[in-house]
Amino acid sequence: MVLELARAREAVAQEQALLGAAKVRGTLTQAQYVQFVGAVATRRELLQPAVADLKAAHRAAYQKVLGGDGYAQLQAVENRVQSAGPGATAVSAGFLKGRDSAASGVLNGLTAAETKNAAAFSPPSAKVQLGAARMPEGVLIEVEDSGFGRNEEVLAEVNRKIQSDRVDLLDAKQIGLFVVNRLRERQGLRVEVRSSPGGGVTATVLIPENLTRDDMPVGEAAVGGRGLAPAAALIPHQRFNGASA
């Protein structure tokens, strides 16, 4: 979620850079137009859903930006440019009126929201807790992040996508889930995310025994006919001065 918010902010900056370069040349090229439309779509797809997924305490600063006049003006300029298409009209003074101040205000607001949330809900003393334990089925790894949290509905949807047979790779919000989904399915991992007791999110991964021991079956005999590398192949041997390998 934090990544999605950061990508949305970067998309606004990309829009601004594209229009600024086009304004200097006096025309918006076809390539610039395509990039601009893509940046607009990325921000609109990521920002509001990501903000909605935040807990109420983290959401307020972002909602102030989304509900402000600057954000409305930014969207109005985007709509005019997209309607005009490539060419000189898209970067004319009338079409871009108020764009610079609106974009700057939105960027400053998003940056301030990220900073405020980081300072208020992730103090310097806060740490990401990492734990591991040997289990009968393998090695259990647990990572607890006490920063941004997600509501139970969102976590349930995340777990569903991790376990799903199909994850849309083209969905910009699901790239990370796609990677986790494929690793889970290929390597026989068990992955789950849940709310942490003190706030934030905890992710647990159970790594099967056959991935951590060289004397366990590998290849087609391991999991579902899929080839798996032994632990020795995954972790190269290292030789240190003064110690035998």
N, C-alpha and C positions, 0 to 999 in steps of 0.2 A: 504493500500500500504506500509506504514512504517513497518507494521507487516510482510508483505511478504519479504521485504528486510532484516529484522532482521532474519527471519527464513532461508533465503538463506545463510546468513553469518554463522548461527549456523550449517547448514548442512555441510559446509566446515570444521568447527571445529570437527564435528562428524566423517567425513571421516578420518581426521588426527588422531583422537584418536583410531579409529578402526584399521587403518593400523599400528599405533605405537604399539598397544597391540599385533597384529598379528606378527609383526616383532620380538618382544621379544620372542614369543613362537616359531618362525620359521615356522609358517604355518597360513593360513587364514581359519578359520573354516567355515562350511556351514552357521551357524547363523551369523557370522561376515560378510560373503560375502553378505547375503541377506540384512543386515542392511546397508552395504556399497552401494550396488546398489540402495537401497531406498533413501539414503542421496544424492547420485549423481542425481537421478531423480528429487528429490525435489528442489535442487538448480537450475538445468537446467530449470525446469518448472516455477520456481518463479522469478529468478533473472532478466533475460533479458526482459521478458514481463513487470515486475514491473518498470524497468528502462525506458522502452519505454513509459510507461504511465505518467512518470514525466514531468513536464513542463521543457522547454529547460534550464532554469537557474539552475534547480536542477539536471539535467541529466548529465552535463559535467563531474563531478567528478567520477561518476560511469562508464561512457563510457571510461574514461582513464584506469580504472581497466580492463574492459572487452576487451579493445583493446590492452592490454599489453602482452608482451612475457610470463610473469608469468602465466596469465590465460590460454594461449594456452598450456603451458607446463603442467599445472594442468589437463586440459582436456585430454591431450595425455596419462598421467599416468593413469587417470581414465579408459580410453578406454583399455589400456593394462591389467589392473587388471580385468576388467569385462570380457575381452576375455579369460584370463587365468582361471578364476573360482576359487573355493576353492582349497587350497593346498599350498605347499611351493613355487611354482613358482611365485605366485602372489605377494609375499613379498620378492622376491629375490632382490639383490642389483641392478641388471640390470633393473628390472621392475620399481623400485621405484626411480631410479636415478633422482635427481633434484626435487623430490616431496616435501621435507621439505621446501626448500627455496621458491618454487613456492607457496605452500599453505600459508606459513607465509606472503609472499608478498601480496597475494590476501586478506587474512584476515586483514592485516594492511591497505590495500587500501580501503576495504569496511568500516572498522571502521573509517578511516580518512574521507571518503566521508560522512558518517552519521554525524560525528562531524562537518564537514565543513558546511553541509547544515543546521544543527541545529543552528549553530552559525550565519550563514549568513542570514537565512530566518526565524528563530524563535528566535529573541532576547529575553533576559530576561524580557523585558517589555511587550512582547506579551502575551496575555491572550486568553483563550478559552471563548467565550461569550455565556452565557446561558440565554435564555429568555422564558417566558411562558405567555400565555394570555387566558382568558376565552372566548370561542367563542360560537355561538348559537348551534353548533354541538358537542361541547365538549371542551377539553383543548388542545391548540396548544403549543407544546414545540419546540424551535429552538436552535440548537447548532451550533455555528460558530467557525471553527478551521482555523486560519489564517496561519497555517504552510504549509505543502505540499499540492499542488493543483493537479488537474487532468484536462486533456483537455475535451472539450465538448463531443467528441465521447465516451470517457470512461465513463463519467457521464451518458450519455444516455443509455449505455449498463448496467451500474449498476442499473439504474431505471427500465430498462426492466426486469432484473433478479429479482428485488424485487417484481415486479408485476406479474411475470410469474407463470403459474400453475405448472411448473416443473423446479427444480433447482437440478443440479447434486451434491449430497452430497459427491461423491468421488473426485470431483475436489478440489484440495488443496487450490486453490485461492478463492473458493466460500463458505467456511465454515461460515464466518460471514454473507454473503448474504443469505445463507440457513436459518440461525437462524432468521434473520429479516423477510425473506419471510414467514416463518411458523408463527411467532408471528403476522404479519400483517394479514394473512389469518384467523387465529384462533380467534383473538381478534377484528377483524374489524378495524384495525388501517389504517391510511393513512400515508405513508412514502415517502419522496422524498429527493434527494440530488441534489445540484446545486452549481455552482461556486459562491464564495463570491465576492462582488464588489471590495474589496481590495486585492484579492488573497485568496487562500485556498478554503475550502469547507464548505458549510452550509447544515446541515441535519434538516429536519422538520418532526415532528410526530404529527398527530392529534389523540388524545385519545378520543374515543366516550363518550358521556355523561353517558351512562349506565355503564361505568367502573369507573366512579368517584362519582356516587351517589348511596346510598343504597336503595333509594325509586324507582329506575328505574327497568324495567323488567330484569330478569336474566334467566339463564338456556336456555331451548329450545326456549323461547319466545324472546330471545335477538337478536342474529345475526345468520341467516342461519341455525338454528336448533342446533348450537353448544352451549354447556354449558359454561357460563361465571360466574366467581366468583364475588360477590359484593365487593365493595371497602373495606368494613369492614373486609372481609376475606383476602384481599390482604395486608392490613396494620393493623397489630395487635394492639389492644388497649394497651397503655402504661400508667403507673401511675407514676407520679413524686412527690417527697417529697414536701409538702406544697401546692399541687394543686390537685383538684379533677379530675378524669378521665372523 
